[in-house]
Amino acid sequence: MTSSHHYHTVNRERRAGVLLHPTSLPGPLDNGDIGHQAYRFIEFLRAHGFKVWQMLPIGPTHDDKSPYQCLSSHAGNPLLISLEWLEDRGWLDRGRIGESENSDHFRMCCLQQAGELFNQMAEQGWRDKTASFIQDNAGWLNDYALFIALKGRYHGQAWYEWPLELRQRDPAALAQAAQELQPEIQQTLFEQFIFFTQWHELYKYATAHQVELYGDLPLFVSLDSADVWAQRENFLFDEEGEMAFVAGVPPDAFSDTGQRWGNPLFDWEHMTADGYHWWKQRVATQLKLFDLVRIDHFRGLQACWHIPQSDDSAINGQWVEVPGHQLLEELHQTFHRLPLVAEDLGVITNEVIALKEAFNLPGMKVLQFAFDGNSRNPHLPHQHLCNDTVYTGTHDNDTTLGWANNPANYNRSYLDDYVESAAETPEQVAWLLIRMALSSVSFLAMLPMQDLLMLDSSARMNTPGTTEGNWGWRFEWQQLDPEVVNKISHLIEIYQR
C-alpha cells in the first residue's frame, strides 16, 4: 500500500479561519447571499489575518432550510444568488415585482423575471457561456432541472409520491414531461448557470485575497433528491422501490435512542462495480467550488449504521462495513489533489482512525467537548496533533459564550486547573477557548462568526435533533466590536497563523 504521505491532501500551513454560512451574511432580504456582502466578508477576513472561510453545504434545501438534506448533491442553492448582480447586468427590475421583499417567493419571482429578460436581451457571448455550462454539467444538470420542474408541477411533493411512471422513470413519460415542462426546465438551467457564474467570481476574489473557501460534503443525500430519483441504482432499494434500511447513528451520550436520519444507504456493491462514478462526479463538483472540503460523518466511510425502515428509533440498527478504503484510493487516483478533512466527531473506532490515517486526512477537535474532567479527553489541547483542525465549537454547538454561560456544559474547576485561570465571567471563559484554539499545534484553527461577535445562545445556528428554529441566524456588521476583533488578530499574529 502507498504510504499516506504520498497522497496530495490539505496544505498544512498554520492558519486560522471563520465558520459562517452565506445565508448568515447581512443584508436587507430574507437571507444572506453571494453578492456584495460576501465580498466585504472576504475583505474583512483578509484584513484581520484570517485565511479560511468555512461554510455549510451550499445546495438547494427543502422547506426546513437544512443544508444537510439538499435536493441535489451538485446544484447550488438559487436563494443564494445575488439579485444586485442581476440588476447590474440589466436582467432584473425588482420594482416590477409586487411581492414583499422578505420572502423566498420574492427571490424566486426575481429569478423568474431575470430568466425571461436574459432570454430576450442577453448578448451572444452570454448565450454561448450558458450553452457550454449546460453541456459541461450534463451528467447531473438535466436530471436536476427535470426533477425541479416535476416538483413544481406536483406542488412540492417528494418524487416517491409522483405518478408511478415518473417515480419509476419510464422513458416515454420522462420525454413527455420534459417536452411539456420546457420553460420550467430552462429556468432551472438558467438559475444554475447564474449561481455557478457568481460563485466562480467570488472564488476568484477570495483567491486574490489569499482566502481559501472551505466547503462541507454531507456523506448521505436526502431521499427526496434528484440524485436518488435519477440514479437509484446507487442506493439500497428493493425491486418495489422500497428501502429495507435507512441511515442514522446508534444511541450515545447525546441520545438514548440514537438518531434515525432516514437517508437512503448506498449500494456499495453497485458503486464498486461501476468504479465509484457517482462519487467521482460529486467530488469533482466540490473541487470546482472549494479549496478544502470536509466530509461530514466520515465514520460512515468505514461502516454505516443500518436501521430497519419500519423502526421509529435507531436502537435496533447494526454496523455494516463499507469499502471506504477502496473509494478513497480511487478518488486519489482520479484527482491530483484531494483536500479532504474528516469530520471524525462522536464515537470513533480504531478502524475509522486507521482509515483516516491511511490517507493522511486531518481530523477535528472541538474545545467545547474537552473539559469534562478527564485528562485523556482527545479534544484537550495537549492531545492535539499538527494534523488536526481545531474549533471552539461547530454549527451544531452552542456559541462559545452560550456554552460558557451554562455550568452544566463543563467541569469548571478542571478548566480552571487546566489553564491556571482566574476567569470570572462567561466572556473570560469564551476568551480562554479562543486563545486555546489559536495557540493549538493544530494547523487550522476555526472560529464560528458568533464567537468573533461574542454572542450568546440566541445566535445558535443549529440544535441537532430539533427541526424548528434552525439555520436562520444572521449577523450585522455593527455587532462587531473592534476591540474584540483586533485582539483576535493579535493572537493570530502571536501564534503564527
C-alpha positions in Angstrom: 0.0 0.0 0.0 1.2 3.5 -0.8 2.5 5.5 2.2 -0.1 8.0 3.4 2.5 10.8 2.8 2.3 10.3 -0.9 -1.2 11.5 -1.0 -1.7 15.1 -2.0 -4.2 16.3 0.6 -4.6 19.5 2.5 -2.0 22.2 2.7 -0.7 22.1 6.4 0.4 25.7 6.8 -0.7 27.2 10.1 -3.7 29.4 9.6 -7.0 30.5 11.1 -10.4 30.8 9.6 -14.0 31.7 10.3 -17.1 29.5 10.0 -20.0 31.4 8.6 -22.7 30.1 6.2 -23.5 32.6 3.4 -27.2 32.7 4.5 -26.0 34.4 7.7 -24.4 37.3 5.9 -26.1 40.7 6.5 -28.4 42.3 4.0 -32.0 43.7 3.5 -33.5 40.4 2.2 -34.6 37.2 4.0 -31.2 35.5 3.8 -27.6 36.4 3.0 -26.3 35.6 -0.5 -23.1 35.6 -2.5 -23.4 39.2 -3.5 -21.7 42.4 -2.2 -21.7 41.3 1.5 -19.8 38.1 0.6 -17.1 40.2 -1.0 -17.0 42.5 2.1 -16.6 39.4 4.3 -13.6 38.2 2.3 -12.1 41.7 2.7 -12.8 41.5 6.4 -11.1 38.1 6.8 -8.0 39.3 4.8 -7.8 42.5 6.9 -7.7 40.6 10.2 -5.4 37.8 9.3 -7.9 35.0 8.6 -7.1 32.8 5.7 -10.0 30.4 5.5 -13.8 30.9 5.1 -15.7 27.8 6.0 -19.4 27.3 5.3 -22.1 24.6 5.4 -23.3 22.8 2.2 -24.5 25.3 -0.4 -27.0 23.1 -2.2 -30.8 23.8 -2.7 -32.6 23.0 0.5 -36.1 21.7 1.3 -38.5 23.9 3.2 -36.8 23.2 6.6 -33.7 25.0 5.2 -31.3 22.3 6.4 -28.2 22.4 4.2 -27.6 18.8 5.2 -30.6 17.4 3.3 -30.3 19.0 -0.1 -32.3 18.5 -3.3 -29.1 17.7 -5.2 -25.5 17.0 -4.3 -24.3 19.1 -7.2 -26.7 22.1 -7.7 -26.2 25.5 -6.0 -29.0 27.0 -3.9 -30.8 29.6 -6.1 -31.7 31.5 -2.9 -28.0 32.4 -2.6 -28.0 34.2 -6.0 -27.2 37.9 -5.7 -30.1 40.0 -7.1 -27.8 43.1 -7.3 -25.6 41.2 -9.7 -28.6 40.5 -12.0 -29.7 44.2 -11.7 -26.1 45.4 -12.6 -26.5 43.5 -15.9 -29.9 44.9 -16.7 -31.6 41.5 -16.3 -33.8 42.4 -13.3 -36.1 45.3 -12.4 -37.3 44.3 -8.9 -39.6 47.3 -8.8 -41.9 45.4 -11.2 -42.3 42.6 -8.7 -45.3 43.2 -6.4 -44.2 41.0 -3.5 -42.9 41.5 0.0 -39.1 41.5 -0.4 -38.7 39.4 2.7 -39.6 36.1 1.3 -38.2 33.2 -0.7 -41.1 33.7 -3.1 -39.9 37.2 -3.9 -36.4 35.9 -4.7 -37.8 33.2 -6.9 -40.0 35.8 -8.7 -36.9 37.9 -9.3 -35.0 35.0 -10.8 -38.0 34.2 -13.0 -38.0 37.7 -14.3 -34.3 37.6 -14.8 -34.6 34.4 -16.8 -37.1 36.0 -19.1 -35.1 39.2 -19.6 -31.9 37.1 -20.1 -33.7 35.2 -22.9 -34.8 38.5 -24.5 -31.7 40.6 -24.3 -28.6 38.6 -23.4 -25.7 39.0 -25.8 -24.4 36.1 -27.8 -21.4 35.8 -25.5 -23.6 35.1 -22.5 -25.7 32.6 -24.5 -22.6 30.7 -25.5 -21.4 30.6 -21.9 -24.8 29.2 -20.8 -24.7 26.6 -23.5 -21.2 25.4 -22.6 -22.2 25.3 -18.9 -25.2 23.1 -19.6 -23.0 20.8 -21.8 -20.2 20.6 -19.2 -22.6 19.7 -16.4 -25.0 17.4 -18.4 -24.1 14.5 -16.1 -26.3 15.9 -13.3 -27.9 19.1 -14.5 -30.6 17.8 -16.9 -31.9 15.3 -14.4 -31.9 18.0 -11.7 -33.8 20.5 -13.9 -36.5 18.0 -14.8 -36.7 16.9 -11.1 -37.3 20.6 -10.1 -39.9 21.1 -12.9 -41.8 18.0 -11.8 -41.6 19.1 -8.1 -43.2 22.3 -9.3 -45.9 20.5 -11.2 -46.8 18.3 -8.2 -46.8 21.2 -5.7 -43.6 20.3 -4.0 -44.4 16.7 -3.4 -41.5 14.3 -2.9 -40.7 12.2 -6.0 -41.9 9.0 -4.4 -45.4 10.5 -4.3 -45.5 11.3 -8.0 -47.4 9.1 -10.5 -45.9 5.6 -10.9 -44.4 6.1 -14.4 -42.4 9.2 -13.3 -41.4 7.5 -10.0 -40.1 4.6 -12.0 -38.6 6.9 -14.7 -40.4 5.4 -17.6 -38.6 6.8 -20.7 -41.7 7.8 -22.6 -43.2 9.5 -19.5 -39.9 11.4 -18.9 -39.7 12.5 -22.5 -43.3 13.8 -22.5 -42.8 15.6 -19.2 -39.5 17.2 -20.5 -41.4 18.5 -23.5 -44.4 19.9 -21.5 -42.2 21.5 -18.8 -39.6 23.1 -21.2 -40.0 26.7 -19.8 -39.6 25.5 -16.2 -36.5 23.3 -17.2 -34.9 26.3 -19.0 -35.5 28.4 -15.9 -33.6 26.0 -13.6 -30.8 25.7 -16.1 -30.5 29.5 -16.2 -30.5 29.7 -12.3 -27.7 27.1 -12.1 -25.7 28.9 -14.7 -26.0 32.2 -12.8 -25.2 30.6 -9.5 -22.0 28.9 -10.7 -21.0 32.1 -12.6 -21.4 34.2 -9.5 -19.7 31.6 -7.3 -16.6 31.5 -9.6 -16.3 35.2 -9.5 -16.5 35.1 -5.7 -14.0 32.2 -5.6 -11.6 34.2 -7.8 -11.9 37.2 -5.5 -11.2 35.0 -2.4 -8.1 33.6 -4.1 -6.9 37.1 -5.0 -7.2 37.9 -1.2 -5.5 34.7 -0.2 -8.6 33.4 1.5 -9.4 29.7 0.9 -13.1 28.6 0.6 -13.8 25.6 2.8 -16.9 23.5 1.9 -18.9 20.7 3.5 -19.9 17.4 1.9 -22.7 15.5 3.8 -21.9 11.8 3.5 -25.5 10.8 2.8 -28.0 12.5 0.5 -31.7 13.3 1.0 -34.2 10.7 0.0 -36.1 13.4 -1.8 -33.3 14.5 -4.1 -32.5 14.4 -7.8 -29.6 12.0 -7.0 -31.9 9.3 -5.6 -34.7 9.9 -8.1 -32.4 9.8 -11.2 -29.7 7.4 -10.1 -31.5 5.0 -7.8 -29.0 2.2 -8.7 -26.5 3.8 -6.3 -28.8 3.4 -3.3 -30.3 0.4 -1.4 -33.8 0.0 -2.8 -35.6 -3.3 -3.5 -37.5 -4.3 -6.7 -40.6 -2.4 -5.4 -38.6 0.8 -5.0 -38.7 0.5 -1.2 -35.9 0.8 1.3 -35.5 -2.0 3.8 -32.9 0.0 5.8 -32.2 3.7 6.4 -29.2 5.6 7.8 -28.6 7.1 11.2 -26.4 6.6 14.3 -26.7 4.4 17.4 -27.6 5.6 20.9 -24.8 7.6 22.5 -24.2 10.1 25.3 -26.4 12.6 23.4 -29.3 10.4 22.7 -30.7 7.2 24.3 -32.5 6.2 21.1 -29.8 7.2 18.7 -30.6 9.3 15.6 -32.8 7.9 12.8 -31.9 10.2 9.9 -33.9 8.3 7.3 -31.4 8.9 4.4 -31.1 6.1 1.8 -28.0 3.9 2.3 -25.5 3.4 -0.5 -25.5 0.3 -2.7 -21.7 -0.2 -2.3 -21.8 -3.3 -4.5 -23.1 -1.3 -7.4 -20.8 1.6 -6.7 -17.7 -0.6 -6.6 -18.7 -2.3 -9.8 -19.0 0.9 -11.8 -15.8 2.4 -10.4 -17.5 4.9 -8.0 -18.7 7.0 -10.8 -21.3 8.8 -8.7 -18.7 9.7 -6.1 -16.2 10.9 -8.6 -18.8 13.2 -10.2 -19.8 14.5 -6.8 -16.3 15.2 -5.6 -15.4 16.9 -9.0 -18.2 19.4 -8.4 -17.0 20.2 -4.9 -13.4 20.7 -6.1 -14.6 23.3 -8.6 -16.2 25.3 -5.7 -13.8 24.9 -2.8 -10.1 24.7 -1.8 -10.9 22.3 1.1 -13.8 20.0 1.7 -15.0 18.5 5.0 -16.6 15.0 4.8 -19.4 15.1 7.3 -20.0 11.8 9.1 -16.6 10.4 7.9 -17.0 7.3 10.0 -19.7 6.3 7.5 -16.9 5.6 5.0 -15.8 2.7 7.3 -19.2 1.4 8.4 -22.8 2.6 8.2 -25.5 2.2 10.9 -28.3 0.3 9.1 -31.7 0.9 10.8 -34.7 -1.2 9.7 -37.0 1.2 7.8 -40.0 0.1 9.9 -38.4 1.2 13.2 -39.1 4.6 14.6 -35.8 4.8 16.5 -32.2 4.0 15.8 -31.8 1.4 18.6 -32.1 -1.8 16.5 -29.6 -0.9 13.8 -26.3 -2.6 13.1 -22.9 -1.5 11.8 -22.3 -2.7 8.2 -18.8 -2.3 6.9 -18.3 -0.4 3.6 -15.4 -0.2 1.1 -14.3 3.3 2.1 -10.6 2.5 1.7 -11.2 1.4 -1.9 -13.3 4.5 -2.6 -10.6 6.9 -1.2 -7.9 5.1 -3.2 -10.0 5.5 -6.4 -10.6 9.2 -5.7 -6.9 9.8 -5.1 -6.1 8.2 -8.4 -8.7 10.3 -10.2 -7.9 13.7 -8.7 -4.3 15.0 -8.5 -5.1 16.7 -5.2 -7.8 15.7 -2.8 -8.0 18.3 0.0 -10.4 16.5 2.3 -10.9 16.9 6.1 -12.5 14.1 8.1 -15.4 15.0 10.4 -14.4 12.4 13.0 -16.5 13.5 16.0 -18.5 11.2 18.2 -17.7 7.6 19.0 -14.8 6.8 16.7 -13.3 3.3 16.4 -9.8 2.2 15.7 -10.9 1.2 12.2 -12.1 4.7 11.5 -8.8 6.2 12.8 -6.8 3.7 10.7 -8.8 4.8 7.6 -8.3 8.4 8.3 -4.5 7.9 8.8 -4.1 5.7 5.8 -5.0 8.7 3.6 -3.3 11.3 5.8 -6.6 13.1 6.4 -6.8 15.8 9.0 -9.5 15.2 11.7 -11.4 17.6 14.0 -11.0 18.7 17.7 -13.8 20.7 19.4 -12.8 22.6 22.6 -16.4 22.7 23.8 -16.2 18.9 24.1 -12.8 19.0 26.0 -13.5 19.9 29.6 -15.4 17.0 31.1 -12.7 16.5 33.8 -11.0 13.6 32.0 -7.3 14.3 31.2 -7.4 11.7 28.4 -10.2 13.6 26.5 -9.0 13.7 22.9 -10.3 17.3 22.5 -8.0 18.7 25.2 -5.2 20.9 23.7 -2.4 18.7 25.0 -3.9 15.8 22.9 -4.0 17.8 19.6 -1.7 16.9 16.7 -0.3 19.2 13.9 -2.6 17.2 11.6 -5.8 18.3 13.4 -8.2 21.1 12.7 -9.4 22.7 16.0 -12.7 24.5 16.6 -14.1 26.4 19.6 -17.5 24.9 18.5 -19.2 24.0 15.3 -22.5 24.9 13.7 -24.1 22.1 15.8 -22.8 23.5 19.1 -24.0 26.4 21.2 -22.0 29.6 20.7 -18.9 29.6 23.0 -20.4 32.4 25.1 -23.6 30.4 25.4 -21.6 27.3 26.3 -19.6 29.2 28.9 -22.9 30.6 30.4 -24.2 27.2 31.3 -22.2 25.5 34.1 -23.7 22.1 33.2 -21.7 22.1 30.0 -18.3 21.7 31.5 -16.3 20.9 34.7 -15.4 24.4 35.8 -12.8 23.5 38.4 -11.0 21.2 35.9 -11.0 24.1 33.3 -9.5 26.5 35.9 -6.8 24.0 36.8 -6.0 23.2 33.2 -5.3 26.8 32.3 -4.5 28.1 35.7 -7.1 30.7 35.1 -9.0 33.2 37.3 -11.7 33.7 34.7 -14.7 35.0 36.4 -17.2 35.8 33.7 -18.5 33.7 30.8 -16.8 36.2 28.4 -13.5 35.4 30.0 -14.1 31.7 29.7 -15.0 32.2 26.0 -11.7 34.1 25.5 -9.8 31.2 27.1 -11.3 28.8 24.4 -10.5 31.3 21.6 -6.9 31.6 22.8 -6.6 27.8 23.2 -7.8 27.2 19.6 -5.4 29.8 18.1 -2.4 28.6 20.2 -3.1 24.8 19.5 -0.5 22.9 17.5 -3.4 22.1 15.1 -2.6 23.5 11.7 -6.0 25.0 11.2 -8.0 26.9 13.9 -11.6 27.7 13.1 -13.8 30.2 15.0 -17.6 30.4 14.3 -18.5 34.1 13.5 -20.7 34.1 16.6 -17.5 33.9 18.7 -15.9 36.9 17.0 -19.1 38.7 17.9 -19.2 37.3 21.4 -22.8 36.3 21.0 -24.9 34.2 23.4 -27.1 31.2 22.8 -29.7 33.3 20.9 -27.3 33.3 18.0 -27.0 29.5 17.8 -27.2 28.1 14.2 -28.5 24.6 14.8 -29.6 22.4 17.6 -29.2 18.7 16.5 -32.3 16.6 16.9 -34.7 19.6 16.5 -36.4 20.7 13.4 -37.7 24.2 14.4 -35.9 27.5 14.6 -32.6 26.4 13.0 -30.4 27.8 10.1 -31.9 31.3 10.3 -29.2 33.2 12.2 -27.8 36.5 10.6 -25.2 38.9 11.8 -24.9 42.7 11.4 -21.6 44.5 10.9 -22.4 46.9 13.7 -22.3 43.9 16.1 -18.5 43.7 15.6 -16.5 45.2 18.5 -13.2 46.5 17.0 -11.5 45.7 20.3 -12.5 42.0 20.2 -11.5 41.6 16.5 -8.2 43.4 17.0 -7.4 41.2 20.0 -8.1 38.0 17.9 -6.0 39.4 15.1 -3.2 40.0 17.6 -3.5 36.3 18.8 -3.4 35.2 15.1 -0.1 37.0 14.8 1.4 35.8 18.1 0.6 32.1 17.3 1.9 32.4 13.7 -1.4 31.8 11.9 
